[in-house]
Amino acid sequence: MATAGGLARFAGGAAGPLLAAPRAIVAGLSFNGTPRRAEAGVLLRLPPGPNTLEAEATALSFSRAHALAFQSRLIGFDEAWREAPGGRVTYAKLPPGTYRLDFRASRQRGPAPLAWGESAQVWFSIRPPWWRTGWAYALWAGGLAAGAYGLYRWRTGALLRRNRDLARAVREQTEALRQAVRTAQAADEAKSEFLATMSHELRTPLNAILGMAGILLESNLAQSQRESARTIQGASRALLAIINDLLDFSRLEEGGLRLHRVSFDLSEILEEILDLLSPQAEEKGIDLVLRLQPGMSRRFMGDPDRIRQVVLNLLGNALKFTERGHVLVAVECMRASGEIREIQLNIEDTGIGISEDKQARLFERFSQADSGITRRYGGTGLGLAISRKLVELMGGRIGLQSRVGIGSWFWFTLELTVDPQAPPPAPAPDWPDFPALVVTPREIAGKALAEVLEAWKAPCAVCPSVAEAVALLEAARGEGRPYLVALLDASLAVDPVDAAALAQEVRAMLVLVPMHGGLEAVDWRALGAEGVLRKPIYDWALREALEPVRDAVLAGRQVLWMGSDEGDEAPSVARPLEGKRVLLAEDNELNQRVAMHMLASLGAEVVLAEDGKEAIERSLEARFDLILMDAQMPELDGYSATIAIRTMEQGLRRTPILALTAHAMEGEEDRARASGMDGLLTKPIEKPDLLRALRPFLEGGPPAPAEPYDKSAPGRLGQGAGEVVRLFLQHAPARMGDIHQGFADREVEPLRQAAHALNGMSSYVYAKTLSRLCGDLEDAAAAGRFKDAELLVAQAQAEFDRVVAGLEFHFGA
């Protein structure tokens, strides 16, 4: 190369690495399509818009333009360098903010660039739109705050208005509810009062009708007259059953039926029921049989009255719908766990049966299998519905199986607790040396007797006729294993020849006769019998009859006649009130005649009082063994009269008093006992009912004295006893009056406060029972349970009267 100074040599290959990296220059800048001038170190301010940036860069270099490589980065948006082909870049939709655009360049050899040169920089700022500026945000915030405050004020006002509306609606609904409750209570009270009144009004004449029918049947009547009297008696009992069903169903529907838990003997209950229904069975020629599982417990804790009611319903239905054959009551223990027993009671009959499609609705109220049954047999269709509800109330189950024309099997189960205080049962007899023969055409009755004898290990056989029995006896004697006793059904013994033939083949013969006669003219002793057994036959009666026979037979002695010349009932059983003086307080003339005849037939000497005041006077004039007190009488009712009599006794000999009432409503017995009575009989009253009620007093004597208040109170009251009693007698009657007023008004708080006040006052004079009743009344009032309060008010009033009478007597107040 020629230079000014001469010639020079240039080696191009050696000079390449010595050339400096090119420096980038921003050649052009456009924002939103508008060219912008970029000056180094000057912040370019750009208005808001689509925010699209286009930029172009070049570089100072001796290299060809296509031999240059460019990179760019936008600080604030993209921190990393990226390729910028041809030195051009475009950024769209840049958000408002401050940015720095950098370009750098490099010569490129092959695919890889060489060193990067110095970068070119452009600073620019994009303004936000006005609605995204600080003052706009402040304006928005202020508007939102004002709107929120306005919304809050509106919402608060709306809520206040809504609360006022709700409060007004609640007050209106509360008042409407109170009115509805008062109306419902009034309706319930009206219904209860109506039922009580109708019960009383219907039972009072029924008592006279049933009583007079019984008196007629005990007199000498012609056969047609006797049939008429029995028709009257049967119709009256049917009407009474309807009344009882309606009352029971009403109590069950309103949940007013309470269960009691007392000790009872299940076998005694069933025997009482069978004794009661045996005349009906005998009249239809039906065998009534009781079969108890040998060895099972018989004394339990529970409600015997409700169990009796269910069995009576089921057994009564079985007898009603059975025209021939038998009705069997069988009891068995299904499961035992500790002291708990699952007992199943079965009632099996050979009646008309029930079709399968009609069994499902049989336990519904007012339901019978079909309308023809109602026309033919009568009834309300409530009995089974009541039985189902009672069983379920006692925690049990009930069901049936039936076939038309074959019969029905009703059953129910109960879980009962064995009475821990019950004495252990007597051990079963062990009689393997006493073979017995049962001669009866009645298959079920024969099986039941055989089952009992086999449980006693006595060899036993059953024959349906006397001829077969004689043949069996002869064969057994020939084999050296003779039968020692025969139990002969009375229906097979009416032929003297047959009876005598059977008697000659055994050492002793007992005749099984109907309980209520029909065979009185037969001289069983002359036919060779050593005694009779009344049907239905219970295991204890069978044992009592067979034990003396076995002892005599095994000892080789003659078996003596076990009856009496006048009959097989001893006079002491027929007239259990012989020598007893009974005061009868009754104002209705017909009821007087019925009760006096019934008591006289039982051997009692009866003194009549026509109202409560006269009953008190008679009890002062003479000493009585028993008082039968009508609850509803003019002048002075039976409850008040009883309170007065108990007060006058004051711990002396306590005369048993039984209430007589035509009111069959729940709580009547509690009211009677609260007044000092020992029990209650609901009219109409028949002789079996009276005997059942009298049994505790005939067996155990009069009850022990009961005090109206704690007799140790005077000693604990100290010297101020008289003043405390005076204050109680002065102020307590007003509190008792407040209780009655609060209950009458159905006002919760006044009733609760009055009960609370009398509770405290009663504790000062140690009237524990009155205090407890007031405490219970206070709880019932606080909970609004006015139905419970009704009974508690009556009990508290009766106890209050007794406390006042006792305090006045002991303190001379």
C-alpha positions, 0 to 999 in steps of 0.5 A, spaced: 500 500 500 502 506 498 502 512 503 505 519 503 511 516 507 512 511 502 510 503 501 506 499 506 504 492 507 498 490 510 496 483 512 489 482 512 489 476 516 493 478 522 489 484 523 482 481 524 482 480 531 485 487 533 479 491 530 474 493 536 467 491 537 462 495 533 458 500 537 451 500 537 447 507 535 439 508 535 437 510 528 430 510 529 424 510 534 417 510 533 411 510 538 404 508 536 406 510 529 409 517 531 416 518 530 420 520 536 427 523 537 431 519 542 437 523 545 442 520 550 441 521 557 434 524 556 427 521 558 422 521 553 415 522 555 410 518 551 402 519 552 398 513 553 395 509 547 396 502 544 403 503 547 406 500 541 414 501 540 418 500 534 426 501 534 431 501 529 439 500 531 445 501 527 453 500 528 459 504 526 463 498 523 468 497 517 464 490 516 459 489 511 452 490 514 449 483 513 455 481 517 453 485 523 449 482 529 444 486 534 441 484 540 436 488 544 433 488 551 427 493 555 429 494 562 422 494 566 419 489 561 424 484 559 431 483 563 434 478 558 437 480 551 434 477 545 436 477 538 434 483 534 434 481 526 437 487 522 437 491 528 429 492 529 425 490 534 417 492 536 414 492 543 406 492 543 401 493 549 406 496 554 403 497 560 404 504 563 411 505 566 419 507 565 423 503 561 430 503 558 431 500 551 438 497 550 441 495 543 448 492 542 452 490 536 457 485 534 461 482 528 459 475 526 464 470 523 460 464 521 454 462 525 457 465 532 457 473 533 464 475 536 465 480 542 459 485 543 460 492 543 458 498 547 450 499 547 446 504 546 440 506 551 434 510 550 430 512 556 422 513 556 416 513 560 409 511 558 404 515 562 398 511 564 390 513 562 387 518 567 383 513 570 389 509 572 392 515 575 393 517 583 388 522 583 383 517 579 384 512 584 383 517 590 376 519 586 374 511 585 376 510 593 372 516 595 366 514 591 366 507 593 367 509 600 361 513 599 357 508 596 359 503 601 357 508 607 350 509 603 349 502 602 351 500 609 346 506 611 341 503 607 342 496 609 342 498 616 335 501 615 332 495 611 335 491 617 332 495 622 325 495 618 325 488 617 327 487 625 321 491 627 317 487 622 319 481 624 318 483 632 311 485 630 310 478 626 313 474 632 309 478 637 303 477 633 305 469 632 306 468 639 299 471 641 296 467 636 300 461 638 298 462 645 291 463 643 291 456 639 294 453 645 289 456 650 284 454 644 287 447 644 288 446 652 280 448 652 278 443 647 283 438 650 279 440 657 273 440 654 274 433 651 276 430 657 271 433 661 266 430 656 269 423 656 269 424 664 262 426 664 259 421 659 263 415 662 260 417 669 253 418 666 253 411 662 257 407 668 252 409 673 246 406 670 250 400 667 252 399 674 245 398 676 243 394 670 249 389 671 248 389 678 240 387 678 242 382 672 246 379 677 241 379 682 236 376 678 241 370 676 242 369 683 235 368 684 230 362 682 228 364 675 224 360 670 229 358 664 226 363 659 227 369 665 234 366 666 235 367 659 233 374 659 237 376 665 243 373 661 241 377 655 241 383 659 247 382 662 251 380 656 248 387 652 250 391 658 257 388 658 258 389 651 256 396 652 261 397 658 267 394 653 265 399 648 266 405 653 272 402 656 275 402 649 273 409 647 276 411 653 283 407 653 284 409 646 283 417 647 288 416 653 293 412 648 292 417 642 293 423 647 299 420 650 296 420 657 296 413 659 302 412 664 305 405 666 306 403 673 312 398 675 310 393 681 311 386 683 306 381 680 305 374 679 303 373 671 300 366 673 295 369 678 293 374 672 292 369 667 288 365 672 283 371 674 282 372 667 280 365 665 276 365 671 272 371 669 271 368 662 270 361 663 262 362 664 262 365 656 267 359 654 262 354 658 256 357 655 259 356 648 262 349 650 269 351 648 275 348 652 279 354 655 286 352 657 292 355 660 299 352 659 305 355 663 312 353 661 314 348 666 320 351 671 319 358 668 319 364 673 312 367 674 313 373 679 316 380 675 316 387 675 311 391 671 304 393 669 300 388 671 293 392 669 296 393 662 298 386 661 291 384 664 288 389 659 291 386 653 290 379 654 283 380 656 282 383 649 286 378 645 282 372 649 275 376 649 276 376 641 278 369 641 272 367 645 267 371 641 270 368 634 270 361 636 264 357 636 267 350 637 273 347 639 278 350 644 282 357 646 289 356 649 293 361 653 300 359 653 306 362 656 313 361 655 320 364 656 323 365 649 330 368 652 333 369 659 339 374 660 341 376 667 334 378 671 331 379 664 326 375 661 323 375 654 316 372 655 311 370 649 304 370 651 300 366 645 292 366 645 290 360 640 283 359 638 279 354 633 275 360 630 273 363 624 280 365 622 282 371 618 284 371 611 291 373 609 289 380 605 286 382 611 291 381 617 295 387 615 290 392 617 287 388 623 291 392 628 288 399 625 283 403 629 276 402 628 278 396 623 275 389 623 276 383 618 270 385 614 263 389 615 260 382 616 264 381 623 261 387 626 254 385 624 254 378 626 259 379 632 259 386 634 265 391 637 268 397 635 274 395 632 278 398 637 281 392 641 286 390 637 289 397 636 289 398 643 292 392 645 298 394 639 299 401 642 299 398 650 304 392 648 309 397 644 308 402 650 311 396 654 316 395 649 314 389 646 311 386 639 305 383 637 303 379 631 298 374 629 298 368 624 291 365 622 287 361 616 280 362 614 276 356 617 282 353 621 283 358 627 288 364 629 294 365 633 295 371 636 302 373 640 305 378 644 312 379 647 314 383 653 321 384 656 320 383 664 324 383 670 324 378 675 322 380 682 328 380 686 324 380 692 320 374 690 321 368 694 324 362 690 318 357 687 317 351 690 320 345 687 316 341 682 313 334 685 317 328 683 312 323 682 315 317 678 311 312 682 304 315 681 302 313 674 296 317 672 291 317 666 287 323 663 281 321 660 278 326 656 275 327 649 278 334 649 285 334 645 288 340 648 286 340 655 288 333 655 295 335 652 296 341 657 294 336 663 299 331 661 305 336 660 304 338 667 304 331 670 310 329 665 314 335 668 312 332 675 315 326 672 309 322 673 308 317 668 302 319 664 297 317 658 291 320 655 285 317 652 279 320 648 274 315 651 272 311 657 272 304 653 279 306 651 281 308 658 279 301 661 282 297 656 289 301 657 288 300 664 287 292 664 293 292 659 297 296 664 295 292 670 297 285 666 304 288 665 305 290 672 305 297 671 298 299 673 295 306 673 294 309 680 289 315 679 284 317 673 282 324 671 276 323 668 272 329 664 265 330 666 262 330 659 264 322 659 262 321 666 254 322 666 253 314 664 254 311 671 256 304 668 262 307 664 264 312 671 263 305 675 267 301 670 273 306 670 273 307 678 274 300 679 280 300 675 284 305 679 285 306 686 282 314 685 278 317 680 277 325 680 272 328 675 274 334 671 267 339 672 265 346 669 267 351 674 260 354 674 256 348 674 251 345 669 252 338 673 250 340 680 245 334 680 250 329 679 252 325 685 260 324 683 261 320 690 256 315 688 259 314 681 266 312 685 270 319 685 274 321 690 273 328 688 272 334 683 277 339 680 274 345 677 276 347 670 280 351 667 285 347 671 291 350 674 297 346 676 297 349 683 290 346 684 292 340 680 297 339 685 293 340 691 288 335 689 293 330 687 298 330 693 293 327 698 291 322 693 298 320 692 300 320 700 293 315 701 295 311 695 302 310 696 301 308 704 295 303 702 290 308 706 283 309 703 282 315 699 277 320 702 272 324 699 275 331 698 269 335 697 263 337 702 256 334 703 254 341 701 258 342 695 265 342 693 266 350 695 267 351 702 262 356 706 268 361 708 270 361 700 263 363 698 262 368 704 268 371 705 265 377 709 262 373 714 262 377 720 265 383 717 261 390 718 261 394 712 260 402 711 257 403 704 257 411 702 253 411 696 247 417 694 244 413 688 238 409 690 239 403 685 247 403 686 245 402 693 241 396 692 246 393 688 252 394 692 248 392 699 245 386 695 252 384 693 255 385 700 250 381 703 251 375 699 258 375 701 256 375 708 257 382 710 253 386 715 252 393 711 250 400 714 248 405 709 250 412 709 247 417 703 253 422 703 259 424 705 257 428 712 253 422 714 259 417 712 263 421 717 258 421 722 257 413 722 264 412 722 264 416 729 259 412 731 261 405 730 267 401 728 267 398 721 272 393 718 271 396 711 268 403 708 266 403 700 266 410 699 262 413 693 267 419 690 261 423 687 256 425 692 252 431 694 254 435 701 261 432 701 264 428 696 268 422 698 275 424 697 273 430 702 270 425 707 276 420 707 280 426 709 276 428 715 276 420 717 283 419 716 284 426 720 280 423 726 283 417 726 290 420 727 294 414 728 289 409 731 286 403 727 286 405 720 279 403 717 280 400 709 277 405 705 275 403 697 273 409 692 267 407 688 267 412 682 264 412 675 269 416 673 274 412 669 279 417 667 287 417 668 289 420 675 283 418 678 286 413 682 292 417 684 287 422 687 283 417 691 290 415 694 292 422 695 286 423 699 287 417 704 284 411 700 287 405 699 284 403 692 279 404 687 273 400 684 270 403 677 263 402 676 259 398 674 262 393 679 261 386 679 262 381 684 269 378 681 271 385 681 269 387 688 272 380 691 279 382 687 279 389 690 278 386 697 283 380 697 289 384 700 284 386 706 281 379 707 288 376 706 293 381 710 288 385 714 287 392 715 293 397 712 298 400 717 296 407 719 299 413 715 300 420 718 298 426 714 305 429 716 312 428 719 310 427 727 317 429 729 316 436 726 314 439 733 320 436 736 324 439 731 320 446 730 323 447 737 320 453 742 317 457 736 313 451 733 306 454 735 308 461 732 311 457 725 304 453 725 300 459 726 304 463 720 303 457 716 296 456 717 295 464 716 298 464 709 299 457 706 291 457 704 292 464 700 298 460 696 294 454 695 288 459 692 294 462 688 296 455 685 288 454 683 288 461 680 294 460 676 292 453 674 285 456 672 288 462 668 293 457 665 299 462 667 306 459 667 309 464 672 304 465 677 303 458 678 310 457 678 311 462 683 305 460 688 308 453 688 315 455 689 312 459 695 308 453 698 314 449 697 318 453 702 312 454 707 311 446 707 318 445 709 318 449 715 313 445 718 316 438 715 310 437 711 315 433 706 309 430 701 306 437 700 313 440 699 315 434 694 308 435 690 309 443 690 316 442 687 314 437 682 308 442 680 313 448 680 317 444 675 311 442 671 309 449 671 316 452 668 315 447 663 308 449 661 306 441 662 299 443 664 296 436 663 301 434 669 300 440 673 292 438 673 293 432 677 299 435 681 294 441 683 289 435 686 294 431 689 297 438 693 290 440 695 288 433 698 295 433 702 294 440 704 288 439 707 291 433 711 297 437 713 292 443 715 288 438 719 294 434 722 297 441 724 290 443 727 289 437 731 296 436 734 298 444 735 291 446 737 291 451 732 
